[in-house]
Amino acid sequence: MKLVLSQEQQQLREAVRDFLRAASPLRKAREGYDPQVYARLNGELGLSGLVVPEEHGGAGAGLADLAVALEETGAALLPGPFLATQFAALALTQVPDKELLGGIAERRVAATLVQPESDLAFDGTAVTGALPRVLSGMEADVLLTPAPGDGGVLLVAVDLAGPGVTRTPLETLDLTRGQARVTLEHAPARVLGRPPAGSGIGDRLCVALAAEQLGVLRASLDAIVAYAKIRVAFGRYIGSYQGVKHKLADMHGKLEQAESIVRYAAWAADESPAELPGAAALAQAYVGRACFEVARDHLLLHGGIGFTWEHDAHLFYKRAKSDEVLLGPPRIHRARLAELLEL
């Protein structure tokens, strides 16, 4: 097991970080999705096809490499369909489709993947049903969703610009990344295949999300540490007060634990599939909550200014809360982890 980034992964991190600092600073997050920034991110760095196999035009990287990129996009609160498209790409590595994988690798396709909360009706050629919350549903071109089929669950693709599809943007807590309600009424759907037993698609999504949460956590902590070094109260820098020191130490401890968990889970996804279910459940059981708690304390330690609209603290707070429940609240993952450990 290797929990330390390789030299290549460090270079990837620096490249993504430098790009986002220049092209997508936090003020851009307030403005929402910028297709030009997204196109540059994928065109100049090739991030869209990072986990797409080489035979389909991608880099053929593993989840450990994708986790590095997602940590940086999370720290920058990158708007747009990057996370959603990577969810779709991770599913397509288990149910390969040449057309979609090639489209993602060539930056022609933005996709999203959903786990429907209500049953979808699928007659073999068309899908009917309502999807109440679809990540990046307004920006994505293609929707991937499980649908019932003979002998089990199929993965199908729906053109979101096609007939029978109605998309309605939702007003959500996270201002930096949109969601949509998608209604399908006999929408044409293409069967991609049946996920193999033990493919662990859901577990891979949990690890990918945890990587983004790690980035949000780290950026929140970095911001409040920097503030504590310059903010003076009662004639002293607030970072010199014992109460603030203790809080920052607790936040740093959460960062260290979260980083170890994410690195382990990403390693398991690439190298030890048998360990992936437990590692993924642990990642969402711990990292999501830790991310929210650090983002909350980041806001609180700023004092009154942290609650203002003009300050960035609320952006991290809202992304952290949105991510915490995106794939189910932590209690669900704690219950699954307990079941896997036979507790």
N, C-alpha and C positions, 0 to 999 in steps of 0.2 A: 504494500500500500504506500502511495506517495501523496502526501498532503501539502507539499511545497510546490509552488509553480515552477515549471521548467523555464529555461532561458527563452524559448520560443513563446511561451505563454506570457512571460513578462513583457516581451516585445509587443505582443498583441494587445495587452492591457494598456501599455503606453501609447500605442498608435490610436486606439479607440478613445482613450482619455484626452489626448491632445486634439483629436478631431472634434470631439464633442465640446470641449472648452471653447474652441474657436467658432464652430458652426451652430452649436445649440446650447448657449448659456442659459441659466435659469430664467432669465427674462423671456426667452423664446418659449419656455414651457407654458407660460401664461397665455401665449398667443395660439396655442394648440398645434395641430398637425401641420407641418410644412412639407409638402411633397418634394420640394427641391432638396431640402436637407436629407430627407429619407433616401432620395435617389443617389445623392452624393455618398451617404453612409455606405450604401450597398455597392455603388459603382467604384468608389475609390478604395474601399477596404474589403469589399466582397463578403460582408457579414451575412447577407441574406442566405447565401448558399453554404454557410460554414459547415453544417452537418449533412448537407446533401452529398451522396456518394459521388466519387469522381467520375464514374461512368455516365452520370447525369449532369455533369458540368459543374459540380460543387467542389468543395475543398476536401470532403471526406473526413472531416475532423470529428472528434468525439464530444460527448456532453461536457467533459472537463474543460475543453476549449471554449465551447459555447457559454459555459458558466462564467468564464472570465469576461467575455464580451457583455453578457447580461448584467454582471455586477456594475460595469461602467455605464451602461445605458440606464440602469436603475439609479445610480448616483446622480446622473444628469437629469433625471425625471423626463427622459426622452418621450415626447408625444408620438403618436402614430402607431402603426400596426406591426412594429418589430417583434414584440413578444408574442402576439397572436400568430404571426407568420411562422415563428420558430416553434410554437406549439404544433402547428400544422406540419411543419417539416419533420419534427420528431415522430409524429404519427406516420408520416409517409415513409420514413426509413424502415418501419415495420410492415407497412402495406405499400410497397413501392408502386409508384405510378410515374412512368417516364414523362408524360406531358406536364404534370404539375410540378414534379421535382425539377425538371428543366426550366420551367417558368419561374420558379422561386430562385433557382441558381442564377438565372440570367436577369433577375430583377424585373421580370415582366409581370409577375403575379404576386399580389399580397393576399394572404389567406388567413382564415381563422378557423378554430376548432372548438366545438361546443359539446358538452355533455348535457343533453336535453333534460329538463326537469319534468317534462311531461312526455308521454308516449307519442312518437311520430307514427303516422300511418304511411307505409311504403308498399306500393303495388308492383314493384320491380322496375318501374320506369319513372315514377313521380312520387314526391313526398308532400304530405299535408300535415300541418301542425304549427304550433306557436313556440317560439324560442324567446323567452322573456328578457334574457340578458345575454347579448353576444358581444364579446370583447372586440373592439375596433370594427364593429359591424357596419359602420358607415364607410370606412376606408377600404375594407377588404374587397377583393374581387370574387373570391371563391369561399364557400362555406363547406367545411367538412363536418360530418355528423354521423354518429352511429344510427343505424336504422334496423328494424327487425327484418330478418330474412329466413329462408328455409334453413333450418339446422343451426340457427344462431344469429349473432349480430354481425351486420355488414358495416363497412365504412363507405359512405357515399359522398359525392361532391355535388354541390349545387352552385350554379352561376348566379351570383347575387344581383347581377344586372339583367337576368333573364325573366321570362314570363312566370307569373304566379308568385313573385317575391315582393313583399312589401317591407320596407325598412323605415323604422321610426326612431330618430335619435332620442336618447334618454337623458334626463337631467340627473347627473350622478354626483356623488361626493367628490370624486377625483376630477379636478378641472383639467388635468394634463393628459388624460387619455379617455376617449369616449367609449360608450357602449350603445347598443341599439337593440330594440325589440324587432325581431324578424318573424314575419308571418308567412308561412308557405301554404299555398293553395294549389295543389296539383303541380308543384314546381318540378320541372324535369330534373332528374338526378341520375348521375352516372355511378355505377357500382365500381369501387376501386378494389375491393377484395374483402376477405375475412381476416381480421387480425389473428395471428397465430397464438395458440395457447401459451401463456407466460410471456407475452410480448412486453408487458409492463409499460404500456403507453401512458396510462394514468400516473404511474410512478415517475416516469421521465418528466412529465409536465410538472409534477410537484418539485422535482429537483431544479428544473429551469426557473420556476417561480421563486424558489428559495434563493437562487443566485441573484435575481433582481432585488429581492428583499435585503440581502446582504449589502448590496450597493447602496440602497436607501439608508440602511442602518449606519453604514460607515460615513456617508456624506453628512448625515444628521450629527453624528458625534464630532466629526471634523469641524463642522460649523460652530457648534457650541463651545468647543475647546478654544477655537480662535477668538470667539467673542469673550470668553472668560479671561483671556489674556489682555484685553484692551478696555473692558468695561470697568469703570471706577465707581464704587459706591461707598459712602462714608470714609472717603480718603484712601481706600484700598482697592486694588484689582479684585474683582469678585472671585477670581480663581484662587485667591489666597485664603478664602474662608473655608473652614474645615467642612462645613455642610455641603458646599459646592464640590470640594475635592472628593468627598465620599460619593456623591451622586455621579460624578464623572468616572470615578473608579468602577462603580457598579455598571455603568454604561459600557466602559471598556471591557469589562469581564464578559458582558453579553456579546460584544463584538467578537472576542476571541473564541468563545464557544460556538457562535454561529458560523464563523469562518471554518472551524474544524469540521463541523457537521456538514456544511455544503461541500467542502473538498472531499470528504469521505463519501457522501452520497453520489457526487459526480464520478468519483473513481469506481464506485460499485456499479453504476450504470454502464460504464465502459468495460470493466474488467471482471466483475463478479456479480452476474445477474441474480444469483441466489441470495445475495445480501441486499439487493436493491429494494425490495418491498419494505423491509424494516428501516433502511436508511432514508427512504423517501418519506415514510410516515414520521420518522424522527425530525426530518428537516422541516416539515410543515407544522408539526406539533410544537417545535421550539422556535425556529427562526422567525416565523410570521409574528408570533407574540412578542419576541424580543425586539423585532424591528419596530413594531407599533409602540412599545414602551419607551424605546430610545427616542423615537420621533416625538412622542408626547413630552418627554422630559426636555428635549431640545427646545420645544416651544415654551414650556413653563420656565426654564432657566433664563430665557431671554426677558422674562418679566412682561410688563405691559406691552412693549413694542412687538413681542412675539405673537400677540393676538390681533395685530392690525393686518388689514388686507394688503398693505404695501410690503410687508415683510414676507420672506420666503418660507418661514417656519411652517405655516399652515399647509403649504404645498406638500412638504414631506409628510406631515401628519396625515393628510388625506390620502396620499398614495399608499402609505403604510397601512391604513385601515382598509382601503379598497383591496389591496393585495392580500391582507390577512384572511379575507373571506372569499377570495376569488375562486379557490378550489375547495371550498368548504372550511368552516371555522376550525380552529385548533383542536377543539374537543373531539371532533370527528376523527382526526388523525391520531390523537392520544388514545382513543378507544381502539383504533385499528392497530396501533403499536402494541397496546396491552394484549390484544388478541394474538398477534404474531408471537409475542413473548410468552403466551400462555399464562398471563398473570390473572 
